[in-house]
Amino acid sequence: MTEPRRRRADRARQVADVLRHQVLSGAFPAGTLPAESQLCHDFAASRNTVREALGLLAAEGLVERLPGVGTLVCSAKYAHGLDRLAGLAETLHHQGSITNRVRTVGLVDPPAVVARRLRVPDGEQVVYLERVRSLDGTPVSLDLTYLPQDIGVPLLAEDLAGRDVFVLIEELTGQSLGHADISIEAVNADSHSADLLGVADRAALLMVDRLTHLADGRPVDLEWIRFRGDRLTLLSRLHRF
């Protein structure tokens, strides 16, 4: 890459970062970005730089560029806060209706790492639950959940298609959830997950590993969650020390 081309690519990335934030924060409520000429003025950038920036956003699936029409916001992304321990339906209730398609549920022999993290005795089975979770009909996550028997078996009689597991656990145990240990990785969708989530093979996903505990410290819910990167944004506020 030549030096002028590299500088333009750097500048296009900077412009794309600002526009991405604006798109995700709802700065274009009409669903249309300003004309290229206006963006050139706003960013003091060349038309080629602006077009390259818009191309980056189009490749991410955030906008669509239509000749003679302009650049349109083509997909909404929803903020999933990390500041409180809440289920998906609790978190996104103001965005629409969450429904769950239960793919698999039942007792299984847990992998050793699952048994260890849930503090399950050797040889004891756990309940495995797999769901595709959708917001107003659009798949947003694939959740793989492991629960100890005394927690999970009573859940089998509950409305797993319509309710959050967190709420059900609190109702059945009579205890509040206390805290969760969480890690987040960027992964590419395998072909099976991509098909379930309605995305392209190797599309960007946010992989969340979450181990949730009751208020007394007992681990009761181990999940691996694949969030669609084009539909969910994970947000948090951090305080220095």
N, C-alpha and C positions, 0 to 999 in steps of 0.2 A: 504494500500500500504506500503510495506516495505521501509526502509530508502534507501537501494541501488536502488530499483526500482523508488523511488521518485526522487533521484538524476539523474538517467538516463533520466527520463521523463523531468525534468527541462532542462537538457543539450540538449535533442532532440528538445525541443521547441526553445532553443537559436539557434541551427543549422538551424532549419526550418525557423526562422525569417530572417536569412541572405540569405538563398537560395531563399526564397520568393522574397526578394528584387531583387536578381539577375535575377530571372525569369521575374519579372515584368519590369525590366529595360532593358531587352534584352541582358543580359550578355551571353546567350547561343544561338547565332544566327543560329547555325546549328540545333537547336531544341532538342539537346541531352545533358543531364547533364553529368558531369564527372563520371567515374566508382566509385563504392562504395569504392574501395581501395584508390583512389585519394582523395575522400571526407574525408575518415578517416584521411589521412595524412594532408589535408588542415585544418581540424578542430581539429586535435589532439584528435579525438573521436573514440570510439570503433565502430565496425561494427554494433552491435545491436543498438547503439545510432543513427547512420546514417540511418539505415533502419527505425527506428521509426520516424525520422525526415521526411524522404521521404514519409512514410505512412501518415503523417499529411498533406503534400502537395497534395498527391493523394486524400485524403478525401475532400480537398477543390476544387478538380477538376482542379488544376493547372498542374499536371503531371500525366503521366500514366507509370506504371512499367510493363515491358514486359520481361518475362523470356528469357534469351539468347540474348536479344536486349539491354536492359538498361532502363534508366529512360528518358522518352520523355516529352517535353513540349507539352501539348495537347490542350491548349486554350489560345488565346491571350487576354490580358486585355488592355483596352484603357484608357489613362489619360484624365480626364475631369477636367480642371483647374477651380479653384474658384477665380482666381485673377481678372477676368473681367466678365462683364455681357454680355453673348453671348448665342445664341441658340445652340441646339445640333449639327445641321448641320454646323454651323459656327465653333464650337469647334473641331469637328472631321472630318473636310473636308479633311485633309491630310491623314486620316486613311481609307477613303472609302466613299461610297455614303449612305446618310441617306434617307430612305423612311418612309412615315407615312401611317399606315392603320387606317383610320378614322372609329371608331366603332359607335360613337354617336355624333350628333351635333344638336343644336337647343335651343330654349328658354325654360327656366325652372324657377320655383319659387325657389329662393335661400334659403338654410338654413340660419338661423338668423346670424350665425357667418360669413358666406360668405358675406351677405349683409353688415354687419358691417365693415368687413375688406376692402371691395371694396367701402365703403361709398355710397351704393346704397339706394335711398329713399325707405321707407316702401311700400310694395306692387308692386314694380317694378321688372320685371323679368330680368334675366341675360342670357347670352349665355353660354351653357355648351358644352365642346368639350372633347371627349375622344379618344386618339390615342395610338396605339402600334407602337413604333418607332424602326426601324431596321437598322443595319449597314451591308451593303452588304448582305442583306437577313436574318441576324441573329437578332432576337428581343433583344433589349438592355434596353428598358424602356416602362413603361405604364404610360401615362400622363393624368391626370384629370385636366382640365383647366376651370376656370370661368372668364368671361369677362363682363364688363358693356355693356348694349345694344348698346350705341352709338359707342362703339369700336367693339363689337363682331358681330353685325348684318352685317356691311359691309364686314366682313371677310368671311361670308358665301358664297360669290360669288367668293372668291379667291381660289388659288390652295393649299388647306390645306394638301393635300397628298404629295406635293413636296417641300413645303417651310416652313421655320421657322416662327412661329407666331410673334416672336420679330421683324423680318424684316418687316412683313406685317403691324404690328401696327405702326411702324415708317413711313412707306410709306403712310398709310391712314390718320394718324394724322398730318403729316408734322412736328412732333416733335421727338426728340431723347429720348430714354429711359435713365433714370437717375441713379437709384439705385434699389437694391432689398434687402429685408429682408429675410434671409434664415435660416432654421434649418435643421439638418440632424439626423435621428435616424436609428438604426439597427432594422429591423423587419424580421419576417419570412413570406414567401409567403403563402397566403391562397390558397386553391385549384383552385379557379377561376383565380386568378392572375398568379399562377404557370402555368396553362394551356395556358394562353395567351402569357406568356413569354418563354415557352418551358423549364421550369425548374421543379425540383421535388417539391412536396408539402413540405412546411416549409423550402425551400431553403432560404439562406441568401439574403436579399435585402437591399439596401440603400434607405430609405424613405426621400425625400426632400420636405420640405414645403417652397415654395418661393412666396413672394408677390412683384411684380415688379411695379415700379412707373415711370411715365414720368419725364422728367427733371424738370418740375414745381412742382413735388411732388405728383401728383395725382396717386393713385393706379389704375392700369388698367388690371392686369393679376395675378390671384391667381391660383397657381398650387400645386397639390400633385403628385409627380413623384416617381415611384418605379423603381429604377435602379437595374439591375442584378448585384449582388455582385461578380459574377464570370466573368463579362465582363468589368465593369467600375471601375476605381480607381479615387477617388476625390483627387485632389492635390491643394496645396496652399503654398504660402510663407508668413510667419508671421514675422513681425518686432516688436521688443520689444519697446513698448511705442513710 
